[in-house]
Amino acid sequence: MQENIVNMETLADVPVGRKSEQMCLLAKYFNGFANSTRLSILLLLDRHGETKVGELVEALGAPQPRVSDHLRCLALCGYVQVRREGRNAYYSIADDRVLQVLKLGEELLEDNLENIKACDVTEESC
């Protein structure tokens, strides 16, 4: 039986530490946001609504296989959903809470922008 952190009222009871299964799951979940291409896809879907893969490829200027890999990651994390129509795949935001997380991240970034720019501890991905 798998422990489920979602059923807890708060994170207060989640075991901490790098070997905690729950912490690893949380880290893995938030890692879905930790890529500029995946964030760009989410913002494009927020701005344009349901979008075909080809349109995302064009907007991002990235190869189709790479965009598809990122979409697969976003779908597995539950950030986006896919609707297939013939040979076309249409993606959209799966849950409005994904956008709430992004909005909260934007607010935190705004409040800490200079610190983030100066941070040399985290890996630079852009």
mmCIF file of the C-alpha atoms, coordinates in Angstrom:
data_MODEL
# 
_entry.id   MODEL 
# 
loop_
_atom_site.group_PDB 
_atom_site.id 
_atom_site.type_symbol 
_atom_site.label_atom_id 
_atom_site.label_alt_id 
_atom_site.label_comp_id 
_atom_site.label_asym_id 
_atom_site.label_entity_id 
_atom_site.label_seq_id 
_atom_site.pdbx_PDB_ins_code 
_atom_site.Cartn_x 
_atom_site.Cartn_y 
_atom_site.Cartn_z 
_atom_site.occupancy 
_atom_site.B_iso_or_equiv 
_atom_site.pdbx_formal_charge 
_atom_site.auth_seq_id 
_atom_site.auth_comp_id 
_atom_site.auth_asym_id 
_atom_site.auth_atom_id 
_atom_site.pdbx_PDB_model_num 
ATOM 1   C CA . MET A 1 1   ? 0.000  0.000  0.000   1.00 0.00 ? 1   MET A CA 1 
ATOM 2   C CA . GLN A 1 2   ? 1.457  3.331  -1.066  1.00 0.00 ? 2   GLN A CA 1 
ATOM 3   C CA . GLU A 1 3   ? 1.466  6.224  1.393   1.00 0.00 ? 3   GLU A CA 1 
ATOM 4   C CA . ASN A 1 4   ? -0.274 9.236  -0.042  1.00 0.00 ? 4   ASN A CA 1 
ATOM 5   C CA . ILE A 1 5   ? 0.787  12.717 1.033   1.00 0.00 ? 5   ILE A CA 1 
ATOM 6   C CA . VAL A 1 6   ? -2.250 14.163 -0.715  1.00 0.00 ? 6   VAL A CA 1 
ATOM 7   C CA . ASN A 1 7   ? -4.544 12.768 1.984   1.00 0.00 ? 7   ASN A CA 1 
ATOM 8   C CA . MET A 1 8   ? -2.776 14.721 4.722   1.00 0.00 ? 8   MET A CA 1 
ATOM 9   C CA . GLU A 1 9   ? -4.239 18.036 5.819   1.00 0.00 ? 9   GLU A CA 1 
ATOM 10  C CA . THR A 1 10  ? -0.805 19.670 5.903   1.00 0.00 ? 10  THR A CA 1 
ATOM 11  C CA . LEU A 1 11  ? 2.776  18.723 5.249   1.00 0.00 ? 11  LEU A CA 1 
ATOM 12  C CA . ALA A 1 12  ? 3.444  18.775 9.006   1.00 0.00 ? 12  ALA A CA 1 
ATOM 13  C CA . ASP A 1 13  ? 3.441  14.983 9.236   1.00 0.00 ? 13  ASP A CA 1 
ATOM 14  C CA . VAL A 1 14  ? 5.494  14.251 6.134   1.00 0.00 ? 14  VAL A CA 1 
ATOM 15  C CA . PRO A 1 15  ? 8.840  12.704 7.050   1.00 0.00 ? 15  PRO A CA 1 
ATOM 16  C CA . VAL A 1 16  ? 11.685 15.002 6.012   1.00 0.00 ? 16  VAL A CA 1 
ATOM 17  C CA . GLY A 1 17  ? 15.075 14.085 4.641   1.00 0.00 ? 17  GLY A CA 1 
ATOM 18  C CA . ARG A 1 18  ? 16.508 13.096 1.320   1.00 0.00 ? 18  ARG A CA 1 
ATOM 19  C CA . LYS A 1 19  ? 15.500 9.462  1.805   1.00 0.00 ? 19  LYS A CA 1 
ATOM 20  C CA . SER A 1 20  ? 11.872 10.267 2.636   1.00 0.00 ? 20  SER A CA 1 
ATOM 21  C CA . GLU A 1 21  ? 9.685  8.788  -0.082  1.00 0.00 ? 21  GLU A CA 1 
ATOM 22  C CA . GLN A 1 22  ? 7.161  11.593 0.360   1.00 0.00 ? 22  GLN A CA 1 
ATOM 23  C CA . MET A 1 23  ? 9.849  14.293 0.060   1.00 0.00 ? 23  MET A CA 1 
ATOM 24  C CA . CYS A 1 24  ? 11.215 12.630 -3.061  1.00 0.00 ? 24  CYS A CA 1 
ATOM 25  C CA . LEU A 1 25  ? 7.717  12.578 -4.574  1.00 0.00 ? 25  LEU A CA 1 
ATOM 26  C CA . LEU A 1 26  ? 7.204  16.262 -3.770  1.00 0.00 ? 26  LEU A CA 1 
ATOM 27  C CA . ALA A 1 27  ? 10.591 17.148 -5.237  1.00 0.00 ? 27  ALA A CA 1 
ATOM 28  C CA . LYS A 1 28  ? 9.832  15.105 -8.342  1.00 0.00 ? 28  LYS A CA 1 
ATOM 29  C CA . TYR A 1 29  ? 6.463  16.821 -8.715  1.00 0.00 ? 29  TYR A CA 1 
ATOM 30  C CA . PHE A 1 30  ? 7.904  20.341 -8.403  1.00 0.00 ? 30  PHE A CA 1 
ATOM 31  C CA . ASN A 1 31  ? 10.733 19.422 -10.761 1.00 0.00 ? 31  ASN A CA 1 
ATOM 32  C CA . GLY A 1 32  ? 8.069  19.411 -13.464 1.00 0.00 ? 32  GLY A CA 1 
ATOM 33  C CA . PHE A 1 33  ? 8.095  23.201 -13.191 1.00 0.00 ? 33  PHE A CA 1 
ATOM 34  C CA . ALA A 1 34  ? 11.903 23.429 -13.163 1.00 0.00 ? 34  ALA A CA 1 
ATOM 35  C CA . ASN A 1 35  ? 12.522 23.868 -16.868 1.00 0.00 ? 35  ASN A CA 1 
ATOM 36  C CA . SER A 1 36  ? 12.171 26.988 -19.016 1.00 0.00 ? 36  SER A CA 1 
ATOM 37  C CA . THR A 1 37  ? 10.614 25.062 -21.921 1.00 0.00 ? 37  THR A CA 1 
ATOM 38  C CA . ARG A 1 38  ? 7.988  23.409 -19.706 1.00 0.00 ? 38  ARG A CA 1 
ATOM 39  C CA . LEU A 1 39  ? 7.176  26.753 -18.074 1.00 0.00 ? 39  LEU A CA 1 
ATOM 40  C CA . SER A 1 40  ? 6.905  28.339 -21.512 1.00 0.00 ? 40  SER A CA 1 
ATOM 41  C CA . ILE A 1 41  ? 4.486  25.616 -22.606 1.00 0.00 ? 41  ILE A CA 1 
ATOM 42  C CA . LEU A 1 42  ? 2.330  26.211 -19.540 1.00 0.00 ? 42  LEU A CA 1 
ATOM 43  C CA . LEU A 1 43  ? 2.279  29.969 -20.144 1.00 0.00 ? 43  LEU A CA 1 
ATOM 44  C CA . LEU A 1 44  ? 1.421  29.486 -23.824 1.00 0.00 ? 44  LEU A CA 1 
ATOM 45  C CA . LEU A 1 45  ? -1.441 27.156 -22.910 1.00 0.00 ? 45  LEU A CA 1 
ATOM 46  C CA . ASP A 1 46  ? -2.672 29.676 -20.348 1.00 0.00 ? 46  ASP A CA 1 
ATOM 47  C CA . ARG A 1 47  ? -2.583 32.486 -22.927 1.00 0.00 ? 47  ARG A CA 1 
ATOM 48  C CA . HIS A 1 48  ? -4.001 30.598 -25.906 1.00 0.00 ? 48  HIS A CA 1 
ATOM 49  C CA . GLY A 1 49  ? -6.092 27.829 -24.379 1.00 0.00 ? 49  GLY A CA 1 
ATOM 50  C CA . GLU A 1 50  ? -6.128 24.428 -26.029 1.00 0.00 ? 50  GLU A CA 1 
ATOM 51  C CA . THR A 1 51  ? -3.246 24.296 -28.511 1.00 0.00 ? 51  THR A CA 1 
ATOM 52  C CA . LYS A 1 52  ? -1.979 21.820 -31.115 1.00 0.00 ? 52  LYS A CA 1 
ATOM 53  C CA . VAL A 1 53  ? 1.515  20.429 -30.661 1.00 0.00 ? 53  VAL A CA 1 
ATOM 54  C CA . GLY A 1 54  ? 2.650  21.969 -33.960 1.00 0.00 ? 54  GLY A CA 1 
ATOM 55  C CA . GLU A 1 55  ? 1.624  25.420 -32.771 1.00 0.00 ? 55  GLU A CA 1 
ATOM 56  C CA . LEU A 1 56  ? 3.631  24.960 -29.578 1.00 0.00 ? 56  LEU A CA 1 
ATOM 57  C CA . VAL A 1 57  ? 6.642  23.809 -31.608 1.00 0.00 ? 57  VAL A CA 1 
ATOM 58  C CA . GLU A 1 58  ? 6.380  26.924 -33.773 1.00 0.00 ? 58  GLU A CA 1 
ATOM 59  C CA . ALA A 1 59  ? 5.932  29.295 -30.823 1.00 0.00 ? 59  ALA A CA 1 
ATOM 60  C CA . LEU A 1 60  ? 8.857  27.781 -28.917 1.00 0.00 ? 60  LEU A CA 1 
ATOM 61  C CA . GLY A 1 61  ? 11.208 27.355 -31.880 1.00 0.00 ? 61  GLY A CA 1 
ATOM 62  C CA . ALA A 1 62  ? 12.152 23.959 -30.489 1.00 0.00 ? 62  ALA A CA 1 
ATOM 63  C CA . PRO A 1 63  ? 12.280 20.579 -32.236 1.00 0.00 ? 63  PRO A CA 1 
ATOM 64  C CA . GLN A 1 64  ? 8.999  18.644 -32.173 1.00 0.00 ? 64  GLN A CA 1 
ATOM 65  C CA . PRO A 1 65  ? 10.471 15.605 -30.333 1.00 0.00 ? 65  PRO A CA 1 
ATOM 66  C CA . ARG A 1 66  ? 11.777 17.844 -27.540 1.00 0.00 ? 66  ARG A CA 1 
ATOM 67  C CA . VAL A 1 67  ? 8.432  19.637 -27.170 1.00 0.00 ? 67  VAL A CA 1 
ATOM 68  C CA . SER A 1 68  ? 6.650  16.261 -27.127 1.00 0.00 ? 68  SER A CA 1 
ATOM 69  C CA . ASP A 1 69  ? 8.991  15.007 -24.386 1.00 0.00 ? 69  ASP A CA 1 
ATOM 70  C CA . HIS A 1 70  ? 8.214  18.073 -22.273 1.00 0.00 ? 70  HIS A CA 1 
ATOM 71  C CA . LEU A 1 71  ? 4.484  17.686 -22.910 1.00 0.00 ? 71  LEU A CA 1 
ATOM 72  C CA . ARG A 1 72  ? 4.715  14.051 -21.814 1.00 0.00 ? 72  ARG A CA 1 
ATOM 73  C CA . CYS A 1 73  ? 6.397  15.154 -18.574 1.00 0.00 ? 73  CYS A CA 1 
ATOM 74  C CA . LEU A 1 74  ? 3.764  17.842 -17.984 1.00 0.00 ? 74  LEU A CA 1 
ATOM 75  C CA . ALA A 1 75  ? 0.969  15.346 -18.632 1.00 0.00 ? 75  ALA A CA 1 
ATOM 76  C CA . LEU A 1 76  ? 2.452  12.727 -16.292 1.00 0.00 ? 76  LEU A CA 1 
ATOM 77  C CA . CYS A 1 77  ? 2.651  15.345 -13.534 1.00 0.00 ? 77  CYS A CA 1 
ATOM 78  C CA . GLY A 1 78  ? -0.985 16.263 -14.157 1.00 0.00 ? 78  GLY A CA 1 
ATOM 79  C CA . TYR A 1 79  ? -0.213 19.813 -15.296 1.00 0.00 ? 79  TYR A CA 1 
ATOM 80  C CA . VAL A 1 80  ? -1.654 19.390 -18.805 1.00 0.00 ? 80  VAL A CA 1 
ATOM 81  C CA . GLN A 1 81  ? -4.178 17.158 -20.489 1.00 0.00 ? 81  GLN A CA 1 
ATOM 82  C CA . VAL A 1 82  ? -4.283 15.941 -24.067 1.00 0.00 ? 82  VAL A CA 1 
ATOM 83  C CA . ARG A 1 83  ? -7.203 15.559 -26.418 1.00 0.00 ? 83  ARG A CA 1 
ATOM 84  C CA . ARG A 1 84  ? -6.656 13.621 -29.617 1.00 0.00 ? 84  ARG A CA 1 
ATOM 85  C CA . GLU A 1 85  ? -8.536 14.311 -32.798 1.00 0.00 ? 85  GLU A CA 1 
ATOM 86  C CA . GLY A 1 86  ? -7.367 12.150 -35.664 1.00 0.00 ? 86  GLY A CA 1 
ATOM 87  C CA . ARG A 1 87  ? -3.622 12.644 -35.988 1.00 0.00 ? 87  ARG A CA 1 
ATOM 88  C CA . ASN A 1 88  ? -3.667 15.876 -34.011 1.00 0.00 ? 88  ASN A CA 1 
ATOM 89  C CA . ALA A 1 89  ? -2.985 16.203 -30.297 1.00 0.00 ? 89  ALA A CA 1 
ATOM 90  C CA . TYR A 1 90  ? -4.387 19.232 -28.503 1.00 0.00 ? 90  TYR A CA 1 
ATOM 91  C CA . TYR A 1 91  ? -3.018 20.220 -25.105 1.00 0.00 ? 91  TYR A CA 1 
ATOM 92  C CA . SER A 1 92  ? -4.551 22.365 -22.392 1.00 0.00 ? 92  SER A CA 1 
ATOM 93  C CA . ILE A 1 93  ? -4.000 23.132 -18.714 1.00 0.00 ? 93  ILE A CA 1 
ATOM 94  C CA . ALA A 1 94  ? -5.396 20.196 -16.742 1.00 0.00 ? 94  ALA A CA 1 
ATOM 95  C CA . ASP A 1 95  ? -6.109 21.984 -13.471 1.00 0.00 ? 95  ASP A CA 1 
ATOM 96  C CA . ASP A 1 96  ? -6.451 25.676 -12.627 1.00 0.00 ? 96  ASP A CA 1 
ATOM 97  C CA . ARG A 1 97  ? -4.322 25.078 -9.520  1.00 0.00 ? 97  ARG A CA 1 
ATOM 98  C CA . VAL A 1 98  ? -1.318 24.688 -11.838 1.00 0.00 ? 98  VAL A CA 1 
ATOM 99  C CA . LEU A 1 99  ? -1.828 28.313 -12.831 1.00 0.00 ? 99  LEU A CA 1 
ATOM 100 C CA . GLN A 1 100 ? -2.199 29.270 -9.166  1.00 0.00 ? 100 GLN A CA 1 
ATOM 101 C CA . VAL A 1 101 ? 1.206  27.715 -8.457  1.00 0.00 ? 101 VAL A CA 1 
ATOM 102 C CA . LEU A 1 102 ? 2.709  29.679 -11.348 1.00 0.00 ? 102 LEU A CA 1 
ATOM 103 C CA . LYS A 1 103 ? 1.083  32.906 -10.143 1.00 0.00 ? 103 LYS A CA 1 
ATOM 104 C CA . LEU A 1 104 ? 2.405  32.338 -6.622  1.00 0.00 ? 104 LEU A CA 1 
ATOM 105 C CA . GLY A 1 105 ? 5.853  31.638 -8.068  1.00 0.00 ? 105 GLY A CA 1 
ATOM 106 C CA . GLU A 1 106 ? 5.659  34.877 -10.052 1.00 0.00 ? 106 GLU A CA 1 
ATOM 107 C CA . GLU A 1 107 ? 4.774  36.834 -6.902  1.00 0.00 ? 107 GLU A CA 1 
ATOM 108 C CA . LEU A 1 108 ? 7.593  35.241 -4.910  1.00 0.00 ? 108 LEU A CA 1 
ATOM 109 C CA . LEU A 1 109 ? 10.040 35.881 -7.747  1.00 0.00 ? 109 LEU A CA 1 
ATOM 110 C CA . GLU A 1 110 ? 9.000  39.528 -7.914  1.00 0.00 ? 110 GLU A CA 1 
ATOM 111 C CA . ASP A 1 111 ? 9.613  39.928 -4.173  1.00 0.00 ? 111 ASP A CA 1 
ATOM 112 C CA . ASN A 1 112 ? 13.005 38.208 -4.398  1.00 0.00 ? 112 ASN A CA 1 
ATOM 113 C CA . LEU A 1 113 ? 14.187 39.108 -7.895  1.00 0.00 ? 113 LEU A CA 1 
ATOM 114 C CA . GLU A 1 114 ? 17.552 40.597 -6.965  1.00 0.00 ? 114 GLU A CA 1 
ATOM 115 C CA . ASN A 1 115 ? 18.373 37.670 -4.684  1.00 0.00 ? 115 ASN A CA 1 
ATOM 116 C CA . ILE A 1 116 ? 17.473 35.143 -7.371  1.00 0.00 ? 116 ILE A CA 1 
ATOM 117 C CA . LYS A 1 117 ? 19.573 36.963 -9.976  1.00 0.00 ? 117 LYS A CA 1 
ATOM 118 C CA . ALA A 1 118 ? 22.542 36.965 -7.595  1.00 0.00 ? 118 ALA A CA 1 
ATOM 119 C CA . CYS A 1 119 ? 22.106 33.344 -6.483  1.00 0.00 ? 119 CYS A CA 1 
ATOM 120 C CA . ASP A 1 120 ? 24.996 31.131 -7.524  1.00 0.00 ? 120 ASP A CA 1 
ATOM 121 C CA . VAL A 1 121 ? 23.914 28.136 -5.443  1.00 0.00 ? 121 VAL A CA 1 
ATOM 122 C CA . THR A 1 122 ? 21.225 26.768 -7.737  1.00 0.00 ? 122 THR A CA 1 
ATOM 123 C CA . GLU A 1 123 ? 22.047 25.543 -11.201 1.00 0.00 ? 123 GLU A CA 1 
ATOM 124 C CA . GLU A 1 124 ? 21.496 28.012 -13.970 1.00 0.00 ? 124 GLU A CA 1 
ATOM 125 C CA . SER A 1 125 ? 19.278 26.432 -16.593 1.00 0.00 ? 125 SER A CA 1 
ATOM 126 C CA . CYS A 1 126 ? 18.711 29.329 -18.976 1.00 0.00 ? 126 CYS A CA 1 
# 
